[in-house]
Amino acid sequence: MSQPRVTIIGAGRMGQGLGLALKRRGYKVVLVNRGPRDVVPPLVLHQGSRSEATAGAELILLATPDDAIASVAADLAAERAISREQVVLHLSGLLDRTALLPLEESGAGLGSFHPLQSVAEPATAAERLKGAYVGVEGDERALIAAERLANTLRMIPVRIPAEAKPAYHAGAAFVANYTVALVGVAERLARSAGVAEDIASRIYLPLLGGAVANLTSLGPAASLTGAVRRGDVQTLQAHLEALSSDDRKLYKTVGRAAVALAREAGLSGEAAARVDAILDGE
């Protein structure tokens, strides 16, 4: 029996990571990039045309930046590189199958496959992706192919309606991007408190790991700790007085989201109102 064949267009970290993970599962992977690029062995860049690269592939993955998806789809359509027997999935968390509209006349299955995981090193992608969720969307053939791909990678597929993708993707940004940004703020505050730079860069990471462990087993409301959860307005006031104007605004914004969780976890209405008063004050 011949190996399943997947063509991946785009040799960034996610494209290479998926390619390496699929090769480990016995897939034949063809990797395509617009220009020369160093890739992690045993991956090699396809040297021929895109139509040659996609010929015989069951699945084509567009691992390009979001703003390139439509133009790549248009190029594939112009080259008649996609046939009705194939499925094309892009990896955008925001865009839906309509980003592939130029390929609609091909009759191929069209959809999206968005791994809810960050891949910094392609060589470790197989382990990083295992157990992660993946948002899948598209027509029925695309959904079936996306769920099959998720199972191959030992990921957990979740169907996301096309119209809900912006909200879904905003949630991912809060977790993957803004958590990192908040840790960056915390690191800066540690340095301003006199913590040595090499220590400040990692002093809060065990704390973050503990929070993640709690979230995994308990969920957000039950995992919330700290001054907001306790209704400790004196601590909140001290924090606010120690912060710059911009950091104070950020603290208050995040704090208001924490109040909602604290109420859910059992903070009394009276205590929550006192916290709100502190966060709403000048």
Steps between C-alpha positions, in 0.01 A plus 500: 500500500645842402563763762242778534632816338464854632626817336579791733535844344694725734820400682469706815520346844146362496528371143826323575373378836191342345715350226738337748212374715327347196819335375535340842150355445598348167371769266683605187541877534574746221607841631468807278620855562496812285872559552806309626490417868692284744288207612544239769607157368358267383279764337612637165349776291328395178689647205232472230176681432209513742288290266768231513513530878125455543458220244401180677459663841186414694530812712653844440575719801556874456739590782548857383431829681131593497544781249657262248231230507267649239782578258648150534153354442463718191839386370407134554172558317676670208746212473216244525707341773200378704251231398160399631643190671713713733442699818664836569528634856657826611635549852350839587317532829313807381408430137249240385465296183405807296869596500535208256218624275720506185517119529123447521468415130753218542242302700756427772402487865584836662546591863732600782711323760625722784727334760448659841866467582814703440789334321832674560719208394378281210698200625289485819164561331380139513517495879379859536193435285406174670197556722445856376166613362453606140221714360360348179256661257386454141278291280424144599787342306741752650371434851545125460853547365586751775375267772694212348813715495443598864468136599821417314681771695330389825329837528143571608283652225223749580262622229478881491223669295641738240326804648641421847866484399586863588378455861666158525826645369483798738485248785816338368669840487418564865661172600797469266590866440372711785604258774854531364460879489383503863800289606716757321339775709560297817865450406543875453340568839732246664801681352363833623473344847875427494492134393805410292424482129585129463272417794223738395471320166395178673386586852129475415515193273444240777203709613364496146555123484301456820216710362494291182495178706206634700317604184545153355329332792271767643405753231532880516263594783625241749864576405482872569706605801634829629366835614194517274388151597538587870338842465820648643461868410803614701732282290333615180545863601868443578551335162336789317708759686820318403421500127550754224191653339506260203563193716223611736251508210606151394475369858148640535385352168626154585376539856142559381513170311628337820206642699255315274684175569518576872122548513458166322734339753300632796621851584210680666322781323606743774869407470483510120348847514791622716747358248310660213516836678879477525538394137261770377666776700746756367 
